[in-house]
């Protein structure tokens, strides 16, 4: 937990606080926007939570913080934290869950979990935290550990070792990684019925996205929702391979039908399929102006 002696001066007085070790990964701001906000290059508490829902979200942000930069001082809140910790993964919709427990080694990237009768999928790697490991085991373990790109692999080896998972990444991002399956080429790859991996080079050479049941798109660092711009967004300042190629990759997703964007970094986003296509085209147009 965070160090109260390093409590940031920008925090609102009260129980919850952020200390000066924050790496500005944005996790707490999208998990608990009623409590945390952006103060430039870090996060801080702008409003102390008062409702049960806001306190729960703040505690979930504390658990998920990759650098343990969020703290809570009251004994009652600490007791509640012990109940929140094993509540992950949190349901998103249908059989899709958010893992929490972000890892500092992937700069706080989010990871996701799909519970399927024919084998569960973990999308990118969270911290190998004991409460989460226990819950994933109770939910049936992991058949595939799908890695969107090389930046967000975190504790993949520990997860794969614990559950015997098959790790899947594109070969262009798999150099130096001990994984079971390296995809090649630019064609889509069907992982299982209803699960298709699409190469989207740009952010990195081997970036890919996972399309699930015409409803969910797991995008890694390729695409996210920008709260500031109020639109879908690609990270121009964090494009490590080719911006022009990333534009082409974004355009290649326009024919897909989906209602959720679940990213590694940035805010998740839900809209009807038609609105999602409109937003994606808006993103492409914006990218071409950059």
N, C-alpha and C positions, 0 to 999 in steps of 0.2 A: 504494500500500500504506500501511497505518497508520504513524503516527509513534511509534517506540519511546519517545521522550521524553515522549509523552502517554499512555503505557500506564496503563490503569486499575489502581488499587491492589487492586481486587477479583479480578484475574486470579490463577489458580494459577501458581506459578513454572514456567517452561519456555518452549518454543519458540513456541507460539501465544499471541497476546494480542489484546485489544480495546482501542482507545484511547478517549479521552473525547469523540470526535466522533460516537459511536454515536447514532442517532436512535430506537432501540427499535422497529425495524420488525418484529422477530421472525424475520427470514429465517434467520439462523444457527441459531436455536434449533430450528426444525423441520427444517432440513437436516442438522444435526449435533447432535442433542440429547445425545449422549454426551459432547460437549465443551463446549457453550455453555449458559448458563442466564440467567435473568432476575434482575437485582439491583435491581429497582425501576423505574427509568426508563431503564435501559440493559442491555446484555448484557455478559457477561464469561465467561472460560474457567473452568469449575469443575473440569474434569479434563483434563489434557493427553492427547491421543490417543497410544495405544501400538500398537494393532493396525493393520494395513494398511487395513482397512475404515474405521476411525475417522479415520485420517489423511487418507484420500481424501475423506471427507465434510467434514472441516474445511477442506481445500483448496477444495472446491467451494463451501463457504460463503464463503470468502475472495473467490473470483472473483465470487460473486453479490452480495456486500454492496454496497448502493447508494451508500454514502458512503466506501468504502475504509477502513473503521474496523477491519478485522481485519488483523493482521500476523503474520509468521512470521520467525524470526531465523536459523535454521540454513541454511547454504548448500545442503545436500541437499534441504531442504524447498522452497527457492526454485527449484531445478532441477526438482523434481517439479511445482511450480506451472505451469511452462511446458508440461508435458504435459497437465495438467488443463484449462487454459484452453480449448483447442479441442475438449474432449470434449462440450460442450453442443451441442445440446439433449440432455437425458438422458431415456431411455425411461421412461415411466410404465407403460403397458400397451398392447398391440395396436399401433395406429399413432398413439398420443398421447404427446407429449413435453413435458418441462418445460424452458423456455428458459434459466433462470438470468439472470445479468447484470441484476439489478434496477436500476431508475432512481430516483435521489433525487427527481426531479420528480413521481413518483407515490408518494412516501413508501415506496418499496421494494416495490411491488406485484409479485406473480408474474405471469408470462405463460406461455402454453402454445402448443403447435404440433401440428396434426393433419396428417399426411402422407397424402394421398389421391390416387388415380390421376386423379381428375377435377378436381384443383386443391387445393392446400394451404391451410390456414387458420392464421393466427396470431391467438391470442386475447389481446387487450391488448398493449401495447408494452413490450418490454424496452429496455435501452440499445442504441444502435446501435454495438455493439462489433465490431471487425474480425474476431476469430475466429468469433463467432456469425454474422455476415453471410456469411462464407465457407462455413460448414457449412449454413446455410439455402439458399444457392445450390446446393450439392452435392446437397441433398435435394429440389430442384425449385422453389425460390423460393416466392413467396406469391401466391395468387390473391385471397384475401380477407383483409383485416386487420379483424377483428371487434373492436369496442370496446364493452365491457360498459357503460361509463358514462364520464362526463367526467373523473373523477379519475385514471384509469389510462392516459392516452393517450401520455404520455412522448414518445418519439422517433418517433411514428407517421408524420410527414411524411417523415423520412429513409428509413424502411422502405418506405413506399409509393412514393417516388421511385426507390429502387434497384430494386424488383421490379415496378413497375407495378401494385401491388395496389389492389383496390377496397376502400376503407375504408367500414365499415358501422357506424352508430350510430343510436340513436333520436333523432328530431328534437328532443325535449324536452331532450336533453343535448348537442345538436349546435351550439347557438348559438355563433358565433365560431370554429368549427372548419372548416377547409377539407377537406371529405370528399366522397366521390363519392355515397354513398347514405345518405339519412336516412329511417329508418322512421317511420311515423306510426300512431296509433291504439293499441288495446289487444289486437288479435288476434295470434296467433302468425304468424310469417313464416318460410316455408320458404326457407332459403338455397340448399339443394340437397337431393336425396334423403338422408334420414337426418340432416339438419342443420336444426334448427328453433330460431328465436329467439323467446323468450317475454318480453314486457314485464313487469317486476316493479317498478313505481314504489314508492318508499319511501325507500331510502337516498338516492337522487336521484330527481328526477321522471322521468328517462329511463332509469333502470336497466333492463337486460335480462339474461337468462341464455341460454346456448346448450346445447341438448339434443342429444346425439350418439349415435345408434345404440342408444337405450334403455339406455345403459351409463354415459355420462359427462355430468355437468352442470357446466358452467363458469359460476361464480356471481359473478364480480367481487367486490364488497363487500356482496352481498346475503345470503350464507350461507356459513358456514365451520365447521370443527370447532374447538371450544375444548378445549385440553388441560387447562386448569384446571377446567372444569366437566364434562369428560368427556362432552360432548354437542354436537350441532349448535347453532349459535349465530348470532344476528343482533346487529349492533353498535348497541346502544341509544344509547351516547354519541356515535356517529358517524352518526346518522341526520339527514341534512341537509334532508329534504323532509317526510315524514309517517310517523310510527310506526304509526298506525292503518292507513294505506294499505299499509305494508310487511307488516303482519300479514295483510291480505287477499291480498297478492301471494304470501306464503309459503303460504297455504292453497291458492292456485290451482295450486301445484306438486304437491300431494298425489296427484293421479291419475297423475303421470308415473312411469315405471319407470326407475331408474338405480341404479348401484352405486358410482359415484365422485362425490364433490364436490371440484372443483378450483377453489379460490377465488383472488382477487387478494390478499386479506389473510386471515390465519388459516391453520390447518393443513389440509392435504388430508385426505380421509377416504374409506375404502372399507368397504363392508358389503354383504351380500346385499340384494336388492331389498326384501324384506319388512322386514328390520331398518332399512333406510334410510327406509322409509315410517314406521315406528314412531318413529325418531329425529326425523324431520321433524315429526310430530304433537307429539312432546314439546317441540320447539322452539316450535311455535305456542302450545302451552299456556303455556310459560314467558313468551313475548312478551305474552300477554294479562294476565299477572300484573304486568308491569312498568309 
